[in-house]
């Protein structure tokens, strides 16, 4: 019998498979050790002490060298890559696209439709006019097309807001606009008179295997020239729809970044070892997304060190505030998160599967209904998509007072053809298009989900213990309570977030004599938040008035989770539905309020709703601040005690909201405290994601 194992009994049963004895409880004398109990014993402290002992031969920075000139800030997005030194005033914004030479035949450019379309061969319903009783705000939709029913709900919301602000409605405006657009013939602009003439790439050089950014978009015909044009980032993750392998995505990302650094910042590959990188990531991120990006920068490209920062926190740095509810309306996704005293509240994060691209596509659908004069438009071609982006930037508004039957013009530049100038008349299409983020029933969420896959296999677990907040947040659970099983089966899940949610679910209805129209539009938009699928149902939070006018679409009955028509792609925590996917269908104003609810009690809700920071490209739409304020005020006033005015914080003067997150990360990159956040390649090699988590405590 070994001396170290007292009272070890011999196993006489003959059923053991090993002779290894089960270890006994540890010796109490050894439990009181001080090993790894102090900060000085961590690997970070040992590395810092080792650096001080080594005699550094690095040259001292010259006095004229600006602070942060050796720190590169990188903010990758679905449409644009924003990159620059921390010492720069503004970043370089490059289209995040790459074109690679492809063996014939090259793939045909395709476009995934994310917006509902009218029935083919269906005559557009243009008789949205005054009713026989003289009410100019009434909407009479008699068509049996589901698209017209969805459109009717958005038009009802707009008409009610116009009634509240006492704005007149132009009768038969759609018919007048359609008649004008049908008869319009384009004007040819000579090449010498076109100041914005595009230098199309008709015959690329033989060594041009890869084209990045604007050069990739200037290919006259990628299919004819045997090029494959791809966008490696889609929303808050990689674009797995267009790539068969995720390693190809990482190769393209590496090529884009190295090319941009060389052309825009004059930083060559051998010099990467002298530069540090601050990477801006989405608030609600996939851990594999972060891991692969860090691996590209530290291993593949060989940078000196890296710091990872969340978008919302970076935006608050850029705006100069410590607490806010940050709303980032991007091209593909919209993300919402509450920042409290320099820390992103994990349970307040929520991502919506809609953004500026949906506004662009919806504007195209609306203009097609009034005989858009540019007949040959195809959104799969980049130059046609650029036409709609230009129209969105110049026409779209969320201010009801701007709705009028006006004449607009736009220019179409196609490769190999002269420039054409078109005229266009439009009425309420300019405000209905951006209203789709508040009335998302026209968005086909299921169709947008097709083809996307997660990079890590669902059966593979990270080396770090996973937390429930990595998959779903309390804000998402609040948003999908009407789809979850009865409370008896979800009590434990909801109680983890506090008692506040249980109390707010059973809030009584309160009737208002003259409710503002934003409440009605909110209630109607929430009913159809999921695009009209059978899984749609009104949320509990919409019980704020008792005399809401009925929506043109009938309200479906309360569904059971087993009858949901949405395919269950992830069932984390045994909730029975894909909570993350269902929560991504919410209207923007509802999602902001639910994010504030998940941040804490009534004091936290009031604090964050009085500091809403809107960033991203769609924040530039005129009237966005007032549209959000009025809708949020209508939701919060009946539900939050002592709720003051909801306030939308404008970005600092002369700062583009599209680059605000980059500016905030640049501020961080120049601070002395960032020295505690750097992760070196040696640390990454030893610790991996665990080291990144110890440096960035939110991972």
C-alpha positions in Angstrom: 0.0 0.0 0.0 1.5 3.4 -0.9 2.4 5.5 2.1 0.8 8.6 0.8 -2.7 7.1 0.6 -4.0 6.1 4.1 -6.8 3.7 4.5 -6.8 2.8 0.9 -9.1 -0.2 0.5 -8.4 -3.0 -1.9 -11.0 -3.4 -4.7 -12.2 -7.0 -4.6 -15.1 -6.5 -6.9 -13.0 -7.0 -10.1 -15.1 -4.3 -11.8 -12.4 -1.6 -12.0 -10.9 -0.6 -15.3 -7.8 1.1 -13.8 -5.5 0.9 -10.9 -5.5 4.7 -10.4 -6.7 5.6 -6.9 -9.1 8.6 -6.5 -7.1 11.4 -5.0 -8.1 12.5 -1.5 -9.1 16.0 -0.4 -6.2 18.5 -0.6 -4.1 19.2 2.5 -5.4 22.2 4.4 -1.9 23.5 4.7 -1.5 23.8 1.0 -4.8 25.7 0.5 -3.5 28.7 2.3 -0.7 29.3 -0.3 -0.2 32.8 -1.9 0.4 31.4 -5.4 -1.3 33.7 -8.0 -3.1 35.6 -5.2 -1.5 39.0 -5.9 -1.4 41.1 -9.0 2.4 41.0 -9.2 2.3 37.2 -9.9 0.2 37.5 -13.1 1.8 37.0 -16.5 1.1 40.7 -17.3 3.0 41.9 -14.3 5.9 39.6 -15.0 6.1 40.7 -18.6 6.1 44.3 -17.6 8.9 43.7 -15.1 10.9 41.8 -17.7 10.6 44.7 -20.1 11.9 47.1 -17.5 14.9 44.9 -16.9 15.8 44.5 -20.6 17.8 47.4 -22.0 15.7 48.8 -24.8 17.5 49.9 -27.9 14.5 51.5 -29.5 15.2 55.1 -30.6 13.4 57.8 -28.6 10.4 59.3 -30.5 11.3 62.6 -32.2 9.7 65.7 -30.8 7.8 66.5 -34.0 6.3 63.0 -34.0 2.6 63.3 -33.1 1.1 61.2 -30.3 -0.6 58.1 -31.6 1.1 58.1 -35.0 2.2 54.5 -34.4 -1.3 53.4 -33.4 -3.7 52.3 -36.3 -7.4 52.4 -35.7 -9.4 49.9 -37.7 -13.2 49.8 -37.8 -14.5 47.2 -40.3 -18.1 47.5 -41.5 -20.4 45.9 -44.0 -20.0 48.6 -46.6 -16.9 50.6 -45.6 -13.6 50.0 -43.9 -12.6 53.0 -41.8 -8.9 53.0 -41.1 -6.3 55.6 -40.0 -3.7 56.6 -37.5 -4.8 57.7 -34.0 -3.2 61.0 -34.7 -5.3 61.6 -37.9 -8.4 63.9 -37.8 -10.5 61.7 -39.9 -10.1 58.1 -41.2 -9.8 56.9 -44.7 -13.2 55.4 -45.7 -12.8 52.7 -48.3 -15.5 50.4 -49.7 -14.9 47.0 -47.9 -15.0 45.1 -51.2 -12.5 43.0 -53.1 -12.4 41.7 -56.7 -10.3 38.7 -57.5 -9.6 37.3 -61.0 -11.7 34.2 -61.5 -11.4 31.3 -63.9 -14.1 31.5 -66.7 -17.0 31.5 -66.3 -17.1 34.2 -63.6 -20.0 34.1 -61.2 -23.1 36.2 -62.1 -23.7 39.1 -59.7 -26.8 38.3 -57.6 -28.8 40.4 -55.2 -30.7 38.9 -52.2 -34.0 40.7 -51.8 -34.7 41.8 -48.3 -38.0 43.7 -48.9 -41.4 42.4 -49.9 -42.4 42.9 -53.5 -45.8 43.5 -55.0 -47.5 40.6 -56.7 -46.1 40.1 -60.2 -48.5 41.5 -62.8 -50.4 43.4 -60.1 -51.4 46.9 -60.8 -50.1 49.2 -58.0 -52.7 50.4 -55.6 -52.5 54.2 -56.1 -55.9 55.2 -54.8 -54.8 56.2 -51.3 -56.8 59.4 -51.2 -59.6 61.1 -49.2 -62.5 58.9 -48.2 -66.1 59.7 -49.3 -66.8 61.4 -45.9 -64.2 64.0 -46.6 -61.4 62.8 -44.3 -58.2 63.5 -46.2 -56.2 61.4 -43.8 -58.2 58.2 -44.3 -56.5 55.4 -46.1 -58.7 52.9 -48.1 -56.8 49.8 -49.3 -59.0 47.5 -51.3 -56.3 45.3 -52.8 -55.9 41.6 -51.8 -52.1 41.8 -52.3 -50.3 41.2 -49.0 -47.8 43.9 -50.0 -50.5 46.5 -50.2 -51.7 45.5 -46.7 -48.2 46.0 -45.3 -47.9 49.3 -47.1 -51.3 50.4 -45.8 -50.1 50.1 -42.2 -47.1 52.3 -42.9 -49.3 54.9 -44.7 -51.8 54.9 -41.8 -49.0 55.6 -39.4 -47.8 58.5 -41.6 -51.3 59.9 -42.1 -51.9 59.9 -38.3 -48.7 61.8 -37.7 -49.6 64.3 -40.4 -53.1 64.7 -38.8 -51.4 65.4 -35.4 -49.1 68.0 -36.9 -52.0 69.5 -38.9 -50.3 68.9 -42.3 -52.3 68.8 -45.5 -52.4 65.7 -47.7 -52.2 66.0 -51.5 -54.9 63.8 -53.1 -54.0 61.6 -56.0 -50.3 62.6 -55.6 -49.1 59.1 -56.6 -51.2 59.2 -59.8 -49.8 62.6 -60.8 -46.2 61.5 -60.1 -46.7 58.2 -62.0 -48.0 60.1 -65.0 -45.1 62.5 -65.1 -42.5 59.7 -64.6 -43.9 57.5 -67.4 -43.5 60.3 -70.0 -40.1 61.5 -68.9 -37.2 61.0 -71.4 -33.6 61.3 -70.1 -31.3 64.1 -71.1 -27.9 63.2 -72.5 -25.0 65.0 -70.8 -21.8 65.3 -73.0 -18.7 63.9 -71.5 -16.9 67.3 -71.3 -19.8 68.7 -69.2 -19.8 65.9 -66.6 -17.6 66.9 -63.7 -18.0 63.5 -61.9 -17.2 61.3 -64.8 -16.3 57.8 -63.7 -13.0 56.3 -65.1 -14.3 52.8 -65.7 -11.8 49.9 -65.8 -12.5 48.3 -69.2 -9.3 46.3 -69.6 -7.4 45.5 -66.4 -3.7 44.8 -66.5 -2.5 41.3 -66.6 -1.0 41.5 -63.2 -4.2 42.9 -61.6 -5.1 39.7 -59.9 -6.8 41.6 -57.0 -8.6 44.9 -57.0 -9.6 46.5 -53.7 -12.0 49.2 -52.7 -13.1 51.8 -55.2 -11.0 50.2 -58.0 -13.1 47.0 -57.6 -16.3 49.0 -58.0 -15.0 50.7 -61.2 -14.9 47.4 -63.1 -17.2 47.9 -66.1 -18.5 44.4 -66.2 -16.9 42.0 -63.6 -18.5 38.9 -65.2 -17.2 39.8 -68.7 -13.7 40.6 -67.3 -13.7 37.3 -65.3 -13.7 38.9 -61.8 -15.5 37.8 -58.7 -16.6 40.8 -56.5 -17.3 40.0 -52.9 -17.9 41.8 -49.6 -16.2 39.9 -46.8 -18.2 41.5 -43.9 -21.9 41.1 -43.4 -23.4 42.9 -40.4 -21.8 41.9 -37.2 -20.1 38.8 -38.7 -18.4 37.4 -41.7 -20.2 37.1 -45.0 -20.6 33.3 -45.1 -23.2 33.5 -47.8 -20.8 34.3 -50.6 -17.8 32.3 -49.4 -17.5 28.5 -49.3 -14.7 28.6 -46.7 -14.1 31.0 -43.9 -10.4 30.9 -44.6 -11.1 32.6 -47.9 -12.9 35.4 -46.0 -9.8 35.9 -43.8 -7.5 35.9 -46.8 -9.6 38.6 -48.4 -9.7 40.7 -45.2 -6.0 40.4 -44.9 -5.5 41.5 -48.5 -7.8 44.5 -48.1 -6.2 45.8 -45.0 -2.6 45.4 -46.2 -3.5 47.0 -49.5 -5.2 50.0 -47.9 -2.4 50.5 -45.4 0.1 50.6 -48.2 -1.9 52.9 -50.5 -3.6 55.2 -48.0 -1.3 55.3 -45.0 2.1 54.4 -46.7 2.7 51.7 -44.1 4.5 48.7 -45.6 4.4 45.1 -44.4 7.9 45.0 -42.9 7.0 48.0 -40.7 3.9 46.3 -39.2 6.0 45.1 -36.2 6.3 48.8 -35.1 2.6 49.6 -35.1 -0.1 48.8 -32.6 -3.8 48.2 -33.6 -7.0 49.2 -32.0 -9.8 47.1 -33.4 -13.4 48.2 -33.1 -15.9 45.3 -32.9 -19.7 45.1 -32.7 -21.3 45.2 -29.2 -23.1 41.9 -29.7 -20.3 39.9 -31.3 -19.5 36.4 -32.1 -16.4 35.2 -30.2 -15.1 33.4 -33.3 -15.3 36.7 -35.2 -13.1 38.4 -32.7 -10.7 35.5 -32.5 -10.2 35.3 -36.2 -9.6 39.0 -36.5 -7.0 39.1 -33.7 -5.3 36.1 -35.3 -5.1 38.0 -38.6 -3.5 41.0 -37.0 -1.1 39.4 -34.6 -0.1 36.2 -36.5 -0.8 36.7 -40.2 0.1 40.4 -40.4 2.5 40.5 -37.5 1.5 43.8 -35.7 3.2 44.8 -32.5 0.1 44.5 -30.2 -3.7 44.9 -30.3 -6.5 46.3 -28.3 -10.1 45.4 -28.9 -12.9 47.9 -28.2 -16.7 47.8 -28.5 -18.5 50.2 -30.9 -20.8 51.7 -28.3 -18.1 52.5 -25.8 -15.9 54.0 -28.6 -18.9 56.2 -29.7 -19.2 57.6 -26.2 -15.5 58.4 -26.1 -16.0 60.2 -29.4 -19.0 62.1 -28.2 -17.3 63.0 -24.9 -19.9 61.5 -22.6 -19.7 58.7 -20.0 -23.3 57.3 -20.2 -25.7 57.0 -23.1 -27.9 54.6 -25.1 -26.0 54.2 -28.3 -28.0 53.4 -31.4 -25.8 52.4 -34.4 -27.8 52.2 -37.7 -25.4 50.5 -40.1 -25.9 49.3 -43.6 -27.1 45.7 -42.8 -27.7 45.7 -39.0 -28.7 48.2 -36.3 -27.2 47.6 -32.9 -28.3 49.2 -29.6 -26.5 49.1 -26.3 -26.5 51.2 -23.1 -23.2 52.5 -21.7 -23.1 53.3 -18.0 -20.1 55.2 -16.7 -17.7 53.8 -19.3 -19.0 50.3 -19.3 -21.3 48.6 -21.8 -24.2 46.9 -20.0 -24.1 43.3 -21.4 -27.8 42.6 -20.9 -28.8 45.8 -22.8 -27.3 44.8 -26.1 -29.7 44.0 -28.9 -29.1 43.7 -32.7 -31.8 44.4 -35.4 -31.5 42.7 -38.8 -32.2 45.9 -40.7 -30.3 49.0 -41.7 -29.6 51.5 -44.4 -29.6 48.9 -47.2 -33.2 48.1 -46.4 -34.1 51.8 -46.7 -32.4 51.9 -50.1 -34.2 48.8 -51.4 -37.5 49.9 -50.0 -37.1 53.3 -51.8 -36.5 51.4 -55.0 -39.7 49.3 -54.5 -41.7 52.5 -53.8 -40.3 54.4 -56.8 -41.0 51.4 -59.0 -44.7 51.7 -58.0 -44.8 55.3 -59.4 -43.1 54.3 -62.7 -39.5 55.1 -61.9 -38.1 56.7 -65.2 -34.8 54.7 -65.1 -36.3 51.4 -66.5 -33.2 49.3 -66.8 -32.2 49.5 -63.1 -30.7 46.3 -61.6 -29.7 46.4 -57.9 -27.2 43.6 -58.5 -25.0 46.0 -60.5 -23.0 48.3 -58.3 -23.5 51.5 -60.4 -27.3 51.0 -60.3 -27.1 50.5 -56.5 -25.1 53.7 -56.3 -27.9 55.6 -58.1 -30.4 54.5 -55.4 -27.9 55.3 -52.6 -27.6 58.8 -54.1 -31.4 59.2 -54.2 -31.7 58.0 -50.6 -29.1 60.5 -49.4 -30.7 63.4 -51.2 -34.4 62.6 -51.0 -35.2 60.6 -47.9 -36.4 62.4 -44.8 -38.3 61.7 -41.6 -39.7 65.2 -41.2 -43.4 65.1 -42.1 -43.3 68.7 -43.1 -41.0 67.9 -46.0 -43.6 65.7 -47.7 -44.7 67.4 -50.9 -45.1 66.6 -54.6 -41.7 67.8 -55.7 -39.5 67.4 -58.7 -36.1 65.8 -58.3 -33.3 64.9 -60.7 -30.6 62.2 -60.7 -27.8 61.2 -62.9 -27.0 57.7 -64.2 -23.4 56.8 -65.2 -23.0 53.5 -67.0 -19.8 52.1 -68.5 -19.5 52.5 -72.2 -22.5 54.8 -72.4 -23.1 58.5 -72.2 -24.2 60.1 -68.9 -28.0 60.4 -68.6 -29.9 62.9 -66.5 -33.4 61.9 -65.3 -36.2 63.8 -63.7 -38.4 62.3 -61.0 -41.6 63.3 -59.2 -42.3 61.7 -55.8 -44.6 62.4 -52.9 -44.6 60.4 -49.7 -42.2 57.8 -51.0 -39.3 59.9 -49.6 -40.6 59.5 -46.0 -42.2 56.0 -46.3 -38.8 54.5 -47.2 -36.9 55.4 -44.0 -40.1 54.7 -41.9 -39.4 50.9 -42.6 -37.1 50.9 -39.6 -40.0 51.8 -37.4 -42.6 49.7 -39.3 -40.5 46.7 -40.3 -43.3 44.4 -41.6 -42.2 45.0 -45.2 -38.8 43.4 -44.4 -38.4 39.7 -45.2 -36.3 38.6 -42.3 -36.5 34.9 -43.1 -35.2 35.5 -46.6 -32.3 37.6 -45.4 -31.3 34.8 -43.0 -31.0 32.2 -45.8 -27.4 31.2 -46.7 -25.7 32.6 -43.6 -24.0 30.1 -41.3 -22.0 30.3 -38.1 -18.3 29.8 -38.4 -17.7 27.6 -35.4 -19.5 24.3 -35.2 -22.3 24.4 -32.7 -20.9 21.3 -30.9 -17.5 22.9 -30.5 -17.0 24.8 -27.2 -14.6 27.7 -26.7 -11.7 27.3 -24.3 -13.4 29.9 -22.1 -16.5 29.1 -20.1 -19.4 30.4 -22.1 -22.0 32.6 -20.5 -25.6 32.9 -21.4 -25.1 36.6 -22.3 -22.8 35.5 -25.1 -25.9 34.1 -27.0 -28.9 36.0 -25.7 -29.4 39.1 -23.6 -32.1 40.2 -21.2 -33.1 42.8 -23.7 -33.8 40.1 -26.3 -35.8 38.0 -23.7 -37.9 41.1 -22.9 -38.5 41.6 -26.6 -39.7 38.1 -27.2 -41.7 37.4 -24.1 -44.9 37.1 -26.2 -43.3 34.2 -28.0 -41.8 32.3 -25.0 -43.6 29.4 -23.3 -45.9 30.2 -20.3 -44.3 31.9 -17.3 -44.2 28.6 -15.3 -41.5 27.3 -17.6 -39.4 30.5 -17.9 -39.6 31.8 -14.4 -35.9 31.0 -13.7 -34.8 32.7 -16.9 -36.7 35.9 -16.3 -35.9 36.1 -12.5 -32.2 36.2 -13.3 -32.7 39.6 -14.8 -34.5 41.0 -11.8 -38.1 41.5 -10.7 -38.6 44.5 -13.0 -39.6 42.5 -16.1 -42.3 40.6 -14.3 -43.8 43.7 -13.0 -43.7 45.5 -16.4 -45.3 42.6 -18.2 -48.6 43.1 -16.4 -48.7 46.8 -16.7 -52.4 47.9 -16.9 -53.7 49.7 -20.0 -54.2 53.4 -19.7 -56.4 55.3 -22.0 -55.7 58.7 -23.4 -58.3 61.1 -24.7 -56.1 62.5 -27.5 -53.1 60.3 -27.8 -50.2 61.5 -30.0 -50.0 59.6 -33.3 -46.6 58.2 -32.4 -48.3 55.8 -29.9 -50.7 54.5 -32.6 -47.9 54.0 -35.1 -45.9 52.3 -32.4 -48.7 49.9 -31.5 -49.4 49.1 -35.2 -45.7 48.6 -36.0 -45.2 46.3 -33.1 -48.1 44.1 -34.1 -46.3 43.5 -37.4 -42.8 43.6 -36.2 -41.9 40.3 -37.8 -43.0 41.0 -41.3 -46.4 39.4 -41.0 -45.3 35.9 -40.1 -47.6 33.8 -37.9 -45.1 34.2 -35.1 -46.0 37.9 -34.9 -48.0 39.1 -32.0 -48.3 42.3 -30.1 -45.8 42.8 -27.3 -46.9 43.4 -23.8 -45.3 46.8 -23.8 -47.8 48.1 -26.4 -50.7 48.2 -23.9 -50.4 52.0 -23.5 -53.8 53.1 -24.8 -57.2 51.6 -25.1 -58.5 53.3 -28.2 -55.8 52.4 -30.8 -57.3 52.4 -34.3 -57.2 48.9 -35.9 -54.5 48.2 -38.3 -55.3 47.2 -41.9 -53.7 43.9 -41.2 -55.6 41.6 -38.8 -53.8 40.9 -35.6 -52.9 37.2 -35.5 -53.8 35.2 -32.3 -51.2 34.5 -29.6 -49.1 31.7 -31.0 -47.6 28.8 -29.2 -43.8 28.2 -29.6 -44.4 24.8 -31.2 -46.5 26.5 -33.9 -43.9 29.1 -34.9 -43.2 29.2 -38.6 -39.7 30.5 -38.1 -37.1 27.7 -38.3 -35.4 27.3 -35.0 -31.7 27.7 -35.7 -30.5 28.1 -32.1 -32.3 27.1 -29.0 -29.9 28.3 -26.3 -31.1 27.8 -22.8 -34.0 25.7 -23.8 -36.3 28.6 -24.6 -38.0 26.9 -27.5 -37.4 29.7 -30.0 -34.5 31.4 -31.6 -34.6 34.5 -29.3 -31.8 36.4 -31.1 -33.4 36.0 -34.5 -36.9 36.9 -33.2 -35.7 39.9 -31.3 -33.9 41.2 -34.5 -37.4 41.9 -36.1 -38.3 44.6 -33.6 -39.0 48.2 -34.7 -36.2 50.5 -33.8 -38.0 52.6 -31.2 -39.3 49.5 -29.4 -35.8 48.0 -29.4 -34.3 51.1 -27.8 -36.9 51.1 -25.1 -36.4 47.4 -24.3 -32.6 48.0 -24.2 -33.1 50.7 -21.6 -35.5 48.4 -19.7 -32.8 45.7 -19.5 -30.2 48.2 -18.2 -31.8 48.4 -14.7 -34.6 50.0 -12.8 -36.6 53.2 -13.5 -33.7 55.5 -12.7 -31.5 53.7 -15.3 -34.3 53.8 -17.9 -34.7 57.6 -17.4 -31.0 58.1 -17.5 -30.4 56.3 -20.8 -33.5 57.6 -22.6 -32.4 61.1 -21.8 -29.1 60.5 -23.6 -29.7 58.6 -26.8 -26.8 58.8 -29.2 -27.5 57.9 -32.8 -24.6 57.1 -35.1 -24.1 55.4 -38.4 -25.0 56.4 -41.9 -28.7 56.5 -41.5 -28.3 59.0 -38.6 -27.8 61.6 -41.4 -31.4 61.3 -42.5 -33.1 64.7 -41.8 -35.7 64.5 -39.0 -34.2 61.3 -37.5 -33.8 62.9 -34.1 -37.4 64.2 -33.9 -38.8 60.9 -35.3 -37.1 58.9 -32.5 -37.9 61.4 -29.8 -41.6 61.5 -30.5 -41.9 57.7 -30.7 -39.8 57.0 -27.7 -41.7 59.6 -25.7 -45.0 58.0 -26.5 -43.7 54.6 -25.3 -41.9 55.8 -22.2 -44.4 58.3 -20.7 -47.1 55.8 -19.7 -44.6 53.1 -18.6 -41.9 54.9 -16.8 -42.8 56.9 -13.7 -41.7 60.6 -13.6 -40.3 60.3 -17.2 -39.0 63.6 -18.5 -38.4 64.5 -22.1 -36.5 61.9 -24.2 -33.4 63.5 -25.6 -31.4 62.6 -28.7 -27.8 63.7 -28.3 -26.4 65.2 -31.5 -22.8 64.3 -32.3 -20.1 66.9 -31.5 -20.0 69.8 -33.9 -18.6 69.0 -37.4 -18.2 65.3 -36.6 -19.7 62.9 -39.1 -21.8 60.3 -37.1 -20.5 57.6 -39.5 -16.9 58.0 -38.1 -17.8 58.8 -34.4 -16.9 55.3 -33.2 -13.6 55.5 -35.1 -12.9 58.9 -33.5 -13.6 57.5 -30.0 -11.2 54.6 -30.6 -8.6 57.1 -31.7 -9.1 58.9 -28.5 -8.5 55.7 -26.6 -5.4 54.9 -28.7 -3.8 58.1 -27.5 -4.5 57.7 -23.8 -1.9 56.5 -21.3 -4.3 54.0 -19.8 -4.4 52.0 -23.0 -1.1 50.5 -21.9 -3.0 48.1 -19.7 -5.1 46.9 -22.6 -2.5 45.8 -25.1 -2.2 42.1 -26.1 1.1 41.1 -27.7 1.7 38.2 -30.1 3.6 36.3 -27.3 0.6 36.6 -24.9 -1.8 35.6 -27.7 0.4 32.5 -28.4 0.4 31.4 -24.8 -3.1 32.4 -23.6 -5.3 32.8 -26.8 -8.8 34.1 -26.1 -8.2 33.9 -22.4 -5.5 36.5 -22.6 -7.8 38.7 -24.7 -10.6 38.4 -22.1 -8.3 39.3 -19.3 -7.3 42.4 -21.2 -10.9 43.2 -22.4 -13.1 42.1 -19.5 -16.3 42.3 -21.6 -15.4 39.3 -23.8 
